[in-house]
């Protein structure tokens, strides 16, 4: 009994994040997990179509989204909140071509950027400088992700439609995946 009370008091002292931010971060955890599932589903589709470079690029991005999800989970629990998983919709299963698929990736990343900005807005309203500081890593990450995907979409628009163009794009994506893996390994 005494132990339980002590634990409750300790927990109360640990709470350093508002209920509003806790709920918003839990929604972001769901969005990062959904991002991981969307890219995993896309990677699987590409692999099934023989697009091994695109598949590798997307498998890697699926893993990155899971890492983003975990960052939020650990942060929320460390700040005395409780990271809770949510039910998620089934990701897409069919795509007309790489152009449609990467258009969807770009739209999704733009949506994620908006949600990160919304989180920053809540921090500013609440003067939660610690969470704002934590979120700045994601603000920078979203700039990089959007710009990377936009460069892929631009190349696809220029080159897709022919077998040679698709082959080139697939190789280009394989090269991006290797460069990202090398950059991560050196971190
Ligand atoms: Fe987590 O950045 Fe993409 O979605």
Backbone and ligand atoms as CSV (ligand in chain L), in Angstrom:
chain,resi,resn,atom,element,x,y,z
A,1,UNK,N,N,0.840,-1.205,0.000
A,1,UNK,CA,C,0.000,0.000,0.000
A,1,UNK,C,C,0.880,1.263,0.000
A,2,UNK,N,N,1.833,1.271,0.976
A,2,UNK,CA,C,2.739,2.417,1.058
A,2,UNK,C,C,3.547,2.550,-0.250
A,3,UNK,N,N,3.988,1.362,-0.720
A,3,UNK,CA,C,4.770,1.338,-1.960
A,3,UNK,C,C,3.983,1.906,-3.133
A,4,UNK,N,N,2.690,1.499,-3.191
A,4,UNK,CA,C,1.839,1.964,-4.293
A,4,UNK,C,C,1.691,3.477,-4.228
A,5,UNK,N,N,1.431,3.996,-3.000
A,5,UNK,CA,C,1.275,5.439,-2.837
A,5,UNK,C,C,2.547,6.171,-3.255
A,6,UNK,N,N,3.672,5.591,-2.816
A,6,UNK,CA,C,4.959,6.200,-3.142
A,6,UNK,C,C,5.143,6.270,-4.665
A,7,UNK,N,N,4.797,5.138,-5.322
A,7,UNK,CA,C,4.948,5.094,-6.784
A,7,UNK,C,C,4.057,6.150,-7.439
A,8,UNK,N,N,2.785,6.260,-6.905
A,8,UNK,CA,C,1.857,7.238,-7.494
A,8,UNK,C,C,2.396,8.654,-7.331
A,9,UNK,N,N,2.921,8.944,-6.107
A,9,UNK,CA,C,3.462,10.281,-5.876
A,9,UNK,C,C,4.649,10.553,-6.796
A,10,UNK,N,N,5.502,9.519,-6.954
A,10,UNK,CA,C,6.666,9.688,-7.820
A,10,UNK,C,C,6.207,9.954,-9.241
A,11,UNK,N,N,5.187,9.195,-9.681
A,11,UNK,CA,C,4.679,9.388,-11.039
A,11,UNK,C,C,4.134,10.793,-11.213
A,12,UNK,N,N,3.379,11.263,-10.185
A,12,UNK,CA,C,2.789,12.609,-10.287
A,12,UNK,C,C,3.882,13.649,-10.490
A,13,UNK,N,N,4.993,13.451,-9.751
A,13,UNK,CA,C,6.076,14.428,-9.851
A,13,UNK,C,C,6.742,14.371,-11.206
A,14,UNK,N,N,6.606,13.199,-11.877
A,14,UNK,CA,C,7.296,13.037,-13.168
A,14,UNK,C,C,6.573,13.731,-14.322
A,15,UNK,N,N,5.261,14.069,-14.133
A,15,UNK,CA,C,4.503,14.575,-15.288
A,15,UNK,C,C,4.990,15.966,-15.682
A,16,UNK,N,N,5.549,16.041,-16.901
A,16,UNK,CA,C,6.134,17.300,-17.336
A,16,UNK,C,C,5.570,17.723,-18.675
A,17,UNK,N,N,4.448,17.110,-19.053
A,17,UNK,CA,C,3.883,17.418,-20.366
A,17,UNK,C,C,2.370,17.533,-20.207
A,18,UNK,N,N,1.760,18.468,-20.958
A,18,UNK,CA,C,0.316,18.670,-20.794
A,18,UNK,C,C,-0.460,17.520,-21.440
A,19,UNK,N,N,-1.710,17.376,-21.013
A,19,UNK,CA,C,-2.587,16.339,-21.593
A,19,UNK,C,C,-2.801,16.620,-23.090
A,20,UNK,N,N,-2.882,17.903,-23.435
A,20,UNK,CA,C,-3.112,18.254,-24.843
A,20,UNK,C,C,-1.927,17.795,-25.710
A,21,UNK,N,N,-0.707,18.066,-25.205
A,21,UNK,CA,C,0.474,17.642,-25.984
A,21,UNK,C,C,0.606,16.125,-25.982
A,22,UNK,N,N,0.281,15.512,-24.845
A,22,UNK,CA,C,0.355,14.047,-24.781
A,22,UNK,C,C,-0.552,13.429,-25.865
A,23,UNK,N,N,-1.774,13.956,-25.978
A,23,UNK,CA,C,-2.714,13.421,-26.977
A,23,UNK,C,C,-2.185,13.682,-28.391
A,24,UNK,N,N,-1.650,14.885,-28.615
A,24,UNK,CA,C,-1.163,15.225,-29.963
A,24,UNK,C,C,0.056,14.374,-30.321
A,25,UNK,N,N,0.924,14.118,-29.351
A,25,UNK,CA,C,2.106,13.279,-29.640
A,25,UNK,C,C,1.666,11.841,-29.880
A,26,UNK,N,N,0.662,11.388,-29.141
A,26,UNK,CA,C,0.155,10.030,-29.408
A,26,UNK,C,C,-0.403,9.921,-30.834
A,27,UNK,N,N,-1.053,10.982,-31.302
A,27,UNK,CA,C,-1.529,10.972,-32.696
A,27,UNK,C,C,-0.340,10.944,-33.666
A,28,UNK,N,N,0.722,11.655,-33.297
A,28,UNK,CA,C,1.907,11.666,-34.162
A,28,UNK,C,C,2.581,10.285,-34.177
A,29,UNK,N,N,2.558,9.613,-33.023
A,29,UNK,CA,C,3.110,8.251,-32.955
A,29,UNK,C,C,2.346,7.353,-33.938
A,30,UNK,N,N,1.026,7.514,-33.960
A,30,UNK,CA,C,0.209,6.714,-34.893
A,30,UNK,C,C,0.555,7.073,-36.342
A,31,UNK,N,N,0.762,8.369,-36.594
A,31,UNK,CA,C,1.069,8.796,-37.970
A,31,UNK,C,C,2.427,8.263,-38.435
A,32,UNK,N,N,3.414,8.272,-37.540
A,32,UNK,CA,C,4.742,7.746,-37.911
A,32,UNK,C,C,4.646,6.240,-38.163
A,33,UNK,N,N,3.860,5.548,-37.337
A,33,UNK,CA,C,3.694,4.100,-37.543
A,33,UNK,C,C,2.970,3.842,-38.869
A,34,UNK,N,N,1.969,4.697,-39.143
A,34,UNK,CA,C,1.241,4.545,-40.406
A,34,UNK,C,C,2.176,4.826,-41.584
A,35,UNK,N,N,3.062,5.826,-41.436
A,35,UNK,CA,C,4.032,6.120,-42.499
A,35,UNK,C,C,4.888,4.889,-42.762
A,36,UNK,N,N,5.335,4.263,-41.683
A,36,UNK,CA,C,6.175,3.072,-41.829
A,36,UNK,C,C,5.419,1.972,-42.579
A,37,UNK,N,N,4.148,1.800,-42.247
A,37,UNK,CA,C,3.341,0.757,-42.907
A,37,UNK,C,C,3.073,1.114,-44.380
A,38,UNK,N,N,2.808,2.388,-44.635
A,38,UNK,CA,C,2.553,2.811,-46.028
A,38,UNK,C,C,3.787,2.516,-46.890
A,39,UNK,N,N,4.989,2.884,-46.376
A,39,UNK,CA,C,6.204,2.685,-47.184
A,39,UNK,C,C,6.563,1.201,-47.291
A,40,UNK,N,N,6.234,0.446,-46.242
A,40,UNK,CA,C,6.473,-1.004,-46.309
A,40,UNK,C,C,5.581,-1.626,-47.390
A,41,UNK,N,N,4.320,-1.203,-47.414
A,41,UNK,CA,C,3.383,-1.721,-48.423
A,41,UNK,C,C,3.851,-1.327,-49.827
A,42,UNK,N,N,4.329,-0.084,-49.970
A,42,UNK,CA,C,4.820,0.376,-51.275
A,42,UNK,C,C,6.067,-0.401,-51.690
A,43,UNK,N,N,6.960,-0.639,-50.707
A,43,UNK,CA,C,8.191,-1.394,-50.997
A,43,UNK,C,C,7.838,-2.793,-51.490
A,44,UNK,N,N,6.870,-3.398,-50.843
A,44,UNK,CA,C,6.465,-4.750,-51.229
A,44,UNK,C,C,5.902,-4.756,-52.657
A,45,UNK,N,N,5.094,-3.722,-52.970
A,45,UNK,CA,C,4.544,-3.635,-54.337
A,45,UNK,C,C,5.684,-3.500,-55.348
A,46,UNK,N,N,6.648,-2.598,-55.064
A,46,UNK,CA,C,7.772,-2.403,-55.992
A,46,UNK,C,C,8.550,-3.702,-56.162
A,47,UNK,N,N,8.798,-4.384,-55.044
A,47,UNK,CA,C,9.559,-5.648,-55.124
A,47,UNK,C,C,8.808,-6.653,-56.005
A,48,UNK,N,N,7.492,-6.699,-55.842
A,48,UNK,CA,C,6.695,-7.661,-56.621
A,48,UNK,C,C,6.699,-7.308,-58.110
A,49,UNK,N,N,7.009,-6.020,-58.424
A,49,UNK,CA,C,7.048,-5.586,-59.829
A,49,UNK,C,C,8.467,-5.650,-60.412
A,50,UNK,N,N,9.403,-6.155,-59.623
A,50,UNK,CA,C,10.795,-6.243,-60.095
A,50,UNK,C,C,11.545,-4.918,-59.997
A,51,UNK,N,N,10.981,-3.947,-59.270
A,51,UNK,CA,C,11.651,-2.641,-59.114
A,51,UNK,C,C,12.495,-2.684,-57.836
A,52,UNK,N,N,13.628,-3.346,-57.913
A,52,UNK,CA,C,14.376,-3.639,-56.681
A,52,UNK,C,C,15.002,-2.390,-56.066
A,53,UNK,N,N,15.407,-1.418,-56.895
A,53,UNK,CA,C,15.995,-0.193,-56.349
A,53,UNK,C,C,14.962,0.611,-55.581
A,54,UNK,N,N,13.775,0.773,-56.189
A,54,UNK,CA,C,12.693,1.513,-55.516
A,54,UNK,C,C,12.291,0.786,-54.242
A,55,UNK,N,N,12.247,-0.552,-54.307
A,55,UNK,CA,C,11.862,-1.335,-53.123
A,55,UNK,C,C,12.864,-1.102,-51.998
A,56,UNK,N,N,14.142,-1.122,-52.337
A,56,UNK,CA,C,15.169,-0.947,-51.302
A,56,UNK,C,C,15.037,0.434,-50.647
A,57,UNK,N,N,14.848,1.448,-51.488
A,57,UNK,CA,C,14.683,2.822,-51.006
A,57,UNK,C,C,13.488,2.904,-50.037
A,58,UNK,N,N,12.382,2.260,-50.405
A,58,UNK,CA,C,11.163,2.352,-49.592
A,58,UNK,C,C,11.238,1.484,-48.330
A,59,UNK,N,N,11.888,0.323,-48.426
A,59,UNK,CA,C,12.082,-0.487,-47.200
A,59,UNK,C,C,12.883,0.318,-46.181
A,60,UNK,N,N,13.910,0.998,-46.705
A,60,UNK,CA,C,14.749,1.806,-45.814
A,60,UNK,C,C,13.925,2.936,-45.170
A,61,UNK,N,N,13.063,3.560,-45.975
A,61,UNK,CA,C,12.258,4.656,-45.425
A,61,UNK,C,C,11.219,4.150,-44.437
A,62,UNK,N,N,10.745,2.943,-44.670
A,62,UNK,CA,C,9.820,2.351,-43.701
A,62,UNK,C,C,10.528,2.203,-42.345
A,63,UNK,N,N,11.774,1.721,-42.379
A,63,UNK,CA,C,12.549,1.583,-41.123
A,63,UNK,C,C,12.770,2.940,-40.457
A,64,UNK,N,N,13.028,3.957,-41.283
A,64,UNK,CA,C,13.255,5.302,-40.715
A,64,UNK,C,C,12.011,5.806,-39.990
A,65,UNK,N,N,10.847,5.539,-40.586
A,65,UNK,CA,C,9.599,5.992,-39.950
A,65,UNK,C,C,9.392,5.293,-38.609
A,66,UNK,N,N,9.782,4.034,-38.558
A,66,UNK,CA,C,9.675,3.294,-37.279
A,66,UNK,C,C,10.607,3.933,-36.239
A,67,UNK,N,N,11.780,4.360,-36.703
A,67,UNK,CA,C,12.716,5.039,-35.798
A,67,UNK,C,C,12.099,6.372,-35.321
A,68,UNK,N,N,11.413,7.088,-36.223
A,68,UNK,CA,C,10.738,8.329,-35.818
A,68,UNK,C,C,9.672,8.023,-34.761
A,69,UNK,N,N,8.931,6.963,-35.017
A,69,UNK,CA,C,7.876,6.579,-34.066
A,69,UNK,C,C,8.491,6.327,-32.682
A,70,UNK,N,N,9.592,5.563,-32.668
A,70,UNK,CA,C,10.223,5.235,-31.383
A,70,UNK,C,C,10.744,6.476,-30.668
A,71,UNK,N,N,11.267,7.436,-31.436
A,71,UNK,CA,C,11.749,8.684,-30.812
A,71,UNK,C,C,10.605,9.337,-30.037
A,72,UNK,N,N,9.426,9.402,-30.670
A,72,UNK,CA,C,8.274,10.012,-29.991
A,72,UNK,C,C,7.836,9.180,-28.779
A,73,UNK,N,N,7.837,7.858,-28.926
A,73,UNK,CA,C,7.418,6.986,-27.812
A,73,UNK,C,C,8.321,7.235,-26.602
A,74,UNK,N,N,9.635,7.193,-26.818
A,74,UNK,CA,C,10.571,7.362,-25.694
A,74,UNK,C,C,10.446,8.761,-25.091
A,75,UNK,N,N,10.313,9.758,-25.971
A,75,UNK,CA,C,10.235,11.132,-25.452
A,75,UNK,C,C,9.014,11.302,-24.554
A,76,UNK,N,N,7.865,10.827,-25.061
A,76,UNK,CA,C,6.624,11.020,-24.295
A,76,UNK,C,C,6.701,10.305,-22.945
A,77,UNK,N,N,7.180,9.073,-22.939
A,77,UNK,CA,C,7.285,8.347,-21.667
A,77,UNK,C,C,8.304,9.001,-20.734
A,78,UNK,N,N,9.395,9.492,-21.298
A,78,UNK,CA,C,10.417,10.167,-20.466
A,78,UNK,C,C,9.877,11.426,-19.806
A,79,UNK,N,N,8.908,12.071,-20.465
A,79,UNK,CA,C,8.354,13.320,-19.919
A,79,UNK,C,C,7.157,13.073,-19.017
A,80,UNK,N,N,6.936,11.823,-18.654
A,80,UNK,CA,C,5.856,11.526,-17.717
A,80,UNK,C,C,4.513,11.300,-18.374
A,81,UNK,N,N,4.464,11.327,-19.711
A,81,UNK,CA,C,3.228,10.981,-20.411
A,81,UNK,C,C,3.170,9.475,-20.617
A,82,UNK,N,N,2.228,9.042,-21.424
A,82,UNK,CA,C,2.122,7.613,-21.711
A,82,UNK,C,C,1.881,7.434,-23.211
A,83,UNK,N,N,2.865,6.822,-23.861
A,83,UNK,CA,C,2.754,6.574,-25.314
A,83,UNK,C,C,1.878,5.341,-25.527
A,84,UNK,N,N,0.767,5.552,-26.228
A,84,UNK,CA,C,-0.186,4.453,-26.460
A,84,UNK,C,C,-0.373,4.251,-27.955
A,85,UNK,N,N,-0.347,2.994,-28.375
A,85,UNK,CA,C,-0.547,2.709,-29.798
A,85,UNK,C,C,-2.030,2.751,-30.146
A,86,UNK,N,N,-2.298,3.016,-31.423
A,86,UNK,CA,C,-3.686,3.126,-31.890
A,86,UNK,C,C,-3.928,2.153,-33.041
A,87,UNK,N,N,-5.204,1.907,-33.321
A,87,UNK,CA,C,-5.543,1.101,-34.496
A,87,UNK,C,C,-5.228,1.919,-35.748
A,88,UNK,N,N,-4.801,1.231,-36.804
A,88,UNK,CA,C,-4.407,1.951,-38.027
A,88,UNK,C,C,-5.140,1.391,-39.244
A,89,UNK,N,N,-5.416,2.268,-40.225
A,89,UNK,CA,C,-6.060,1.776,-41.452
A,89,UNK,C,C,-5.097,0.941,-42.307
A,90,UNK,N,N,-5.667,0.105,-43.152
A,90,UNK,CA,C,-4.818,-0.682,-44.054
A,90,UNK,C,C,-4.167,0.239,-45.086
A,91,UNK,N,N,-2.868,0.095,-45.310
A,91,UNK,CA,C,-2.237,0.928,-46.347
A,91,UNK,C,C,-2.635,0.469,-47.745
A,92,UNK,N,N,-2.285,1.282,-48.763
A,92,UNK,CA,C,-2.620,0.944,-50.158
A,92,UNK,C,C,-1.968,-0.363,-50.603
A,93,UNK,N,N,-2.544,-0.968,-51.600
A,93,UNK,CA,C,-1.984,-2.237,-52.081
A,93,UNK,C,C,-1.657,-2.207,-53.576
A,94,UNK,N,N,-2.252,-1.265,-54.310
A,94,UNK,CA,C,-2.041,-1.239,-55.760
A,94,UNK,C,C,-1.681,0.174,-56.212
A,95,UNK,N,N,-0.768,0.254,-57.189
A,95,UNK,CA,C,-0.358,1.543,-57.749
A,95,UNK,C,C,-0.293,1.393,-59.264
A,96,UNK,N,N,-0.653,2.467,-59.954
A,96,UNK,CA,C,-0.612,2.402,-61.420
A,96,UNK,C,C,0.833,2.285,-61.907
A,97,UNK,N,N,1.694,3.091,-61.294
A,97,UNK,CA,C,3.108,3.129,-61.706
A,97,UNK,C,C,3.903,3.882,-60.629
A,98,UNK,N,N,5.209,4.023,-60.878
A,98,UNK,CA,C,6.071,4.694,-59.886
A,98,UNK,C,C,5.683,6.155,-59.703
A,99,UNK,N,N,5.205,6.781,-60.793
A,99,UNK,CA,C,4.838,8.200,-60.698
A,99,UNK,C,C,3.708,8.372,-59.680
A,100,UNK,N,N,2.689,7.551,-59.795
A,100,UNK,CA,C,1.572,7.655,-58.853
A,100,UNK,C,C,2.044,7.360,-57.428
A,101,UNK,N,N,2.860,6.331,-57.314
A,101,UNK,CA,C,3.331,5.932,-55.976
A,101,UNK,C,C,4.120,7.069,-55.311
A,102,UNK,N,N,5.081,7.653,-56.048
A,102,UNK,CA,C,5.903,8.688,-55.409
A,102,UNK,C,C,5.150,10.007,-55.234
A,103,UNK,N,N,4.130,10.250,-56.067
A,103,UNK,CA,C,3.255,11.409,-55.812
A,103,UNK,C,C,2.582,11.239,-54.451
A,104,UNK,N,N,2.163,10.012,-54.169
A,104,UNK,CA,C,1.512,9.740,-52.873
A,104,UNK,C,C,2.506,9.911,-51.718
A,105,UNK,N,N,3.759,9.483,-51.949
A,105,UNK,CA,C,4.777,9.653,-50.888
A,105,UNK,C,C,4.947,11.147,-50.587
A,106,UNK,N,N,5.050,11.961,-51.661
A,106,UNK,CA,C,5.263,13.398,-51.456
A,106,UNK,C,C,4.076,14.015,-50.705
A,107,UNK,N,N,2.858,13.674,-51.115
A,107,UNK,CA,C,1.674,14.224,-50.424
A,107,UNK,C,C,1.673,13.795,-48.962
A,108,UNK,N,N,2.059,12.541,-48.722
A,108,UNK,CA,C,2.074,12.054,-47.340
A,108,UNK,C,C,3.107,12.824,-46.514
A,109,UNK,N,N,4.297,13.031,-47.079
A,109,UNK,CA,C,5.328,13.756,-46.330
A,109,UNK,C,C,4.900,15.202,-46.058
A,110,UNK,N,N,4.186,15.809,-47.024
A,110,UNK,CA,C,3.700,17.181,-46.796
A,110,UNK,C,C,2.694,17.195,-45.644
A,111,UNK,N,N,1.886,16.148,-45.585
A,111,UNK,CA,C,0.916,16.044,-44.486
A,111,UNK,C,C,1.658,15.881,-43.147
A,112,UNK,N,N,2.699,15.039,-43.142
A,112,UNK,CA,C,3.465,14.837,-41.899
A,112,UNK,C,C,4.103,16.157,-41.461
A,113,UNK,N,N,4.654,16.912,-42.419
A,113,UNK,CA,C,5.269,18.206,-42.070
A,113,UNK,C,C,4.245,19.124,-41.408
A,114,UNK,N,N,3.027,19.116,-41.952
A,114,UNK,CA,C,1.983,19.976,-41.376
A,114,UNK,C,C,1.698,19.560,-39.932
A,115,UNK,N,N,1.645,18.252,-39.696
A,115,UNK,CA,C,1.341,17.771,-38.341
A,115,UNK,C,C,2.468,18.106,-37.365
A,116,UNK,N,N,3.724,18.056,-37.851
A,116,UNK,CA,C,4.849,18.444,-36.979
A,116,UNK,C,C,4.729,19.939,-36.648
A,117,UNK,N,N,4.395,20.738,-37.660
A,117,UNK,CA,C,4.230,22.180,-37.403
A,117,UNK,C,C,3.099,22.435,-36.406
A,118,UNK,N,N,2.021,21.650,-36.517
A,118,UNK,CA,C,0.914,21.813,-35.557
A,118,UNK,C,C,1.392,21.510,-34.125
A,119,UNK,N,N,2.256,20.486,-34.010
A,119,UNK,CA,C,2.791,20.156,-32.677
A,119,UNK,C,C,3.627,21.321,-32.138
A,120,UNK,N,N,4.432,21.908,-33.024
A,120,UNK,CA,C,5.253,23.058,-32.593
A,120,UNK,C,C,4.336,24.199,-32.140
A,121,UNK,N,N,3.237,24.410,-32.865
A,121,UNK,CA,C,2.285,25.473,-32.476
A,121,UNK,C,C,1.766,25.251,-31.054
A,122,UNK,N,N,1.452,24.000,-30.732
A,122,UNK,CA,C,0.945,23.725,-29.369
A,122,UNK,C,C,2.039,24.041,-28.338
A,123,UNK,N,N,3.277,23.651,-28.663
A,123,UNK,CA,C,4.386,23.935,-27.732
A,123,UNK,C,C,4.527,25.439,-27.498
A,124,UNK,N,N,4.383,26.212,-28.590
A,124,UNK,CA,C,4.541,27.666,-28.450
A,124,UNK,C,C,3.409,28.245,-27.597
A,125,UNK,N,N,2.177,27.739,-27.856
A,125,UNK,CA,C,1.027,28.199,-27.035
A,125,UNK,C,C,1.273,27.916,-25.558
A,126,UNK,N,N,1.829,26.735,-25.290
A,126,UNK,CA,C,1.989,26.295,-23.893
A,126,UNK,C,C,3.333,26.692,-23.303
A,127,UNK,N,N,4.160,27.352,-24.092
A,127,UNK,CA,C,5.522,27.709,-23.683
A,127,UNK,C,C,6.301,26.481,-23.199
A,128,UNK,N,N,6.095,25.356,-23.898
A,128,UNK,CA,C,6.838,24.122,-23.576
A,128,UNK,C,C,8.105,24.099,-24.441
A,129,UNK,N,N,9.149,24.760,-23.935
A,129,UNK,CA,C,10.379,24.917,-24.732
A,129,UNK,C,C,11.118,23.595,-24.904
A,130,UNK,N,N,10.971,22.708,-23.926
A,130,UNK,CA,C,11.686,21.417,-24.004
A,130,UNK,C,C,11.153,20.589,-25.170
A,131,UNK,N,N,9.804,20.503,-25.248
A,131,UNK,CA,C,9.228,19.710,-26.343
A,131,UNK,C,C,9.472,20.405,-27.678
A,132,UNK,N,N,9.412,21.727,-27.667
A,132,UNK,CA,C,9.701,22.475,-28.898
A,132,UNK,C,C,11.122,22.154,-29.386
A,133,UNK,N,N,12.056,22.133,-28.445
A,133,UNK,CA,C,13.442,21.819,-28.789
A,133,UNK,C,C,13.542,20.396,-29.354
A,134,UNK,N,N,12.854,19.453,-28.714
A,134,UNK,CA,C,12.841,18.062,-29.203
A,134,UNK,C,C,12.284,17.997,-30.630
A,135,UNK,N,N,11.249,18.799,-30.899
A,135,UNK,CA,C,10.582,18.732,-32.213
A,135,UNK,C,C,11.421,19.326,-33.350
A,136,UNK,N,N,12.395,20.166,-32.987
A,136,UNK,CA,C,13.172,20.815,-34.058
A,136,UNK,C,C,13.913,19.790,-34.925
A,137,UNK,N,N,14.295,18.657,-34.328
A,137,UNK,CA,C,14.939,17.592,-35.135
A,137,UNK,C,C,13.977,17.151,-36.244
A,138,UNK,N,N,12.692,17.040,-35.903
A,138,UNK,CA,C,11.698,16.595,-36.890
A,138,UNK,C,C,11.424,17.686,-37.933
A,139,UNK,N,N,11.465,18.940,-37.503
A,139,UNK,CA,C,11.250,20.043,-38.453
A,139,UNK,C,C,12.324,19.960,-39.543
A,140,UNK,N,N,13.582,19.781,-39.127
A,140,UNK,CA,C,14.685,19.686,-40.096
A,140,UNK,C,C,14.545,18.423,-40.940
A,141,UNK,N,N,14.212,17.332,-40.300
A,141,UNK,CA,C,14.055,16.051,-41.006
A,141,UNK,C,C,12.987,16.164,-42.099
A,142,UNK,N,N,11.896,16.864,-41.794
A,142,UNK,CA,C,10.821,16.985,-42.791
A,142,UNK,C,C,11.262,17.812,-43.992
A,143,UNK,N,N,12.073,18.848,-43.752
A,143,UNK,CA,C,12.582,19.641,-44.882
A,143,UNK,C,C,13.380,18.708,-45.798
A,144,UNK,N,N,14.248,17.879,-45.172
A,144,UNK,CA,C,15.090,16.965,-45.970
A,144,UNK,C,C,14.238,15.931,-46.695
A,145,UNK,N,N,13.262,15.358,-45.990
A,145,UNK,CA,C,12.452,14.297,-46.606
A,145,UNK,C,C,11.643,14.840,-47.782
A,146,UNK,N,N,11.027,16.001,-47.573
A,146,UNK,CA,C,10.226,16.570,-48.671
A,146,UNK,C,C,11.105,16.879,-49.876
A,147,UNK,N,N,12.277,17.434,-49.610
A,147,UNK,CA,C,13.130,17.811,-50.732
A,147,UNK,C,C,13.644,16.567,-51.467
A,148,UNK,N,N,13.978,15.517,-50.720
A,148,UNK,CA,C,14.430,14.272,-51.355
A,148,UNK,C,C,13.322,13.667,-52.222
A,149,UNK,N,N,12.123,13.579,-51.669
A,149,UNK,CA,C,11.030,12.956,-52.426
A,149,UNK,C,C,10.662,13.819,-53.632
A,150,UNK,N,N,10.726,15.156,-53.465
A,150,UNK,CA,C,10.409,16.027,-54.604
A,150,UNK,C,C,11.408,15.796,-55.739
A,151,UNK,N,N,12.679,15.578,-55.382
A,151,UNK,CA,C,13.679,15.333,-56.437
A,151,UNK,C,C,13.386,14.011,-57.151
A,152,UNK,N,N,12.891,13.026,-56.410
A,152,UNK,CA,C,12.533,11.734,-57.031
A,152,UNK,C,C,11.325,11.932,-57.962
A,153,UNK,N,N,10.320,12.648,-57.484
A,153,UNK,CA,C,9.113,12.883,-58.292
A,153,UNK,C,C,9.487,13.624,-59.578
A,154,UNK,N,N,10.353,14.635,-59.464
A,154,UNK,CA,C,10.756,15.403,-60.656
A,154,UNK,C,C,11.438,14.496,-61.679
A,155,UNK,N,N,12.342,13.636,-61.195
A,155,UNK,CA,C,13.052,12.722,-62.122
A,155,UNK,C,C,12.055,11.777,-62.789
A,156,UNK,N,N,11.126,11.262,-62.000
A,156,UNK,CA,C,10.154,10.317,-62.566
A,156,UNK,C,C,9.332,11.017,-63.645
A,157,UNK,N,N,8.915,12.248,-63.376
A,157,UNK,CA,C,8.088,12.967,-64.351
A,157,UNK,C,C,8.871,13.180,-65.655
A,158,UNK,N,N,10.159,13.416,-65.511
A,158,UNK,CA,C,10.991,13.639,-66.699
A,158,UNK,C,C,11.212,12.363,-67.499
A,159,UNK,N,N,11.391,11.247,-66.772
A,159,UNK,CA,C,11.930,10.050,-67.440
A,159,UNK,C,C,11.006,8.860,-67.559
A,160,UNK,N,N,9.948,8.815,-66.743
A,160,UNK,CA,C,9.185,7.566,-66.748
A,160,UNK,C,C,8.392,7.416,-68.045
A,161,UNK,N,N,7.826,6.259,-68.248
A,161,UNK,CA,C,7.030,6.041,-69.454
A,161,UNK,C,C,7.749,5.128,-70.421
A,162,UNK,N,N,9.079,5.106,-70.343
A,162,UNK,CA,C,9.819,4.191,-71.223
A,162,UNK,C,C,10.542,3.169,-70.348
A,163,UNK,N,N,10.871,2.027,-70.924
A,163,UNK,CA,C,11.572,0.998,-70.152
A,163,UNK,C,C,12.924,1.526,-69.682
A,164,UNK,N,N,13.614,2.244,-70.582
A,164,UNK,CA,C,14.934,2.772,-70.207
A,164,UNK,C,C,14.802,3.785,-69.070
A,165,UNK,N,N,13.754,4.623,-69.153
A,165,UNK,CA,C,13.526,5.624,-68.110
A,165,UNK,C,C,13.262,4.964,-66.772
A,166,UNK,N,N,12.397,3.948,-66.766
A,166,UNK,CA,C,12.086,3.240,-65.516
A,166,UNK,C,C,13.328,2.564,-64.952
A,167,UNK,N,N,14.148,2.010,-65.846
A,167,UNK,CA,C,15.380,1.336,-65.422
A,167,UNK,C,C,16.314,2.352,-64.765
A,168,UNK,N,N,16.424,3.524,-65.390
A,168,UNK,CA,C,17.296,4.563,-64.847
A,168,UNK,C,C,16.796,5.001,-63.458
A,169,UNK,N,N,15.482,5.221,-63.342
A,169,UNK,CA,C,14.927,5.691,-62.061
A,169,UNK,C,C,15.145,4.645,-60.968
A,170,UNK,N,N,14.954,3.384,-61.337
A,170,UNK,CA,C,15.135,2.328,-60.342
A,170,UNK,C,C,16.590,2.302,-59.861
A,171,UNK,N,N,17.520,2.473,-60.794
A,171,UNK,CA,C,18.943,2.516,-60.408
A,171,UNK,C,C,19.261,3.742,-59.566
A,172,UNK,N,N,18.641,4.853,-59.943
A,172,UNK,CA,C,18.842,6.101,-59.186
A,172,UNK,C,C,18.386,5.913,-57.729
A,173,UNK,N,N,17.230,5.241,-57.554
A,173,UNK,CA,C,16.711,5.003,-56.200
A,173,UNK,C,C,17.607,4.035,-55.425
A,174,UNK,N,N,18.158,3.044,-56.129
A,174,UNK,CA,C,19.090,2.113,-55.475
A,174,UNK,C,C,20.312,2.894,-54.984
A,175,UNK,N,N,20.780,3.841,-55.813
A,175,UNK,CA,C,21.932,4.667,-55.432
A,175,UNK,C,C,21.618,5.524,-54.212
A,176,UNK,N,N,20.407,6.094,-54.181
A,176,UNK,CA,C,20.013,6.909,-53.021
A,176,UNK,C,C,19.975,6.053,-51.759
A,177,UNK,N,N,19.444,4.828,-51.906
A,177,UNK,CA,C,19.351,3.930,-50.744
A,177,UNK,C,C,20.747,3.595,-50.228
A,178,UNK,N,N,21.690,3.332,-51.144
A,178,UNK,CA,C,23.066,3.012,-50.713
A,178,UNK,C,C,23.703,4.216,-50.029
A,179,UNK,N,N,23.485,5.413,-50.606
A,179,UNK,CA,C,24.089,6.619,-50.013
A,179,UNK,C,C,23.536,6.845,-48.609
A,180,UNK,N,N,22.240,6.626,-48.438
A,180,UNK,CA,C,21.637,6.837,-47.106
A,180,UNK,C,C,22.159,5.804,-46.104
A,181,UNK,N,N,22.315,4.550,-46.579
A,181,UNK,CA,C,22.812,3.504,-45.679
A,181,UNK,C,C,24.237,3.840,-45.247
A,182,UNK,N,N,25.043,4.335,-46.203
A,182,UNK,CA,C,26.443,4.673,-45.877
A,182,UNK,C,C,26.481,5.848,-44.896
A,183,UNK,N,N,25.589,6.842,-45.121
A,183,UNK,CA,C,25.569,8.005,-44.227
A,183,UNK,C,C,25.178,7.580,-42.814
A,184,UNK,N,N,24.205,6.672,-42.729
A,184,UNK,CA,C,23.766,6.206,-41.407
A,184,UNK,C,C,24.869,5.439,-40.696
A,185,UNK,N,N,25.578,4.600,-41.470
A,185,UNK,CA,C,26.639,3.783,-40.879
A,185,UNK,C,C,27.762,4.654,-40.329
A,186,UNK,N,N,27.980,5.829,-40.962
A,186,UNK,CA,C,29.081,6.675,-40.509
A,186,UNK,C,C,28.678,7.595,-39.354
A,187,UNK,N,N,27.365,7.611,-38.996
A,187,UNK,CA,C,26.902,8.515,-37.925
A,187,UNK,C,C,27.333,8.020,-36.551
L,1,LIG,FE1,FE,8.530,10.557,-40.119
L,1,LIG,O1,O,8.981,11.542,-41.604
L,1,LIG,FE2,FE,8.327,10.754,-43.127
L,1,LIG,O2,O,6.609,10.535,-42.663
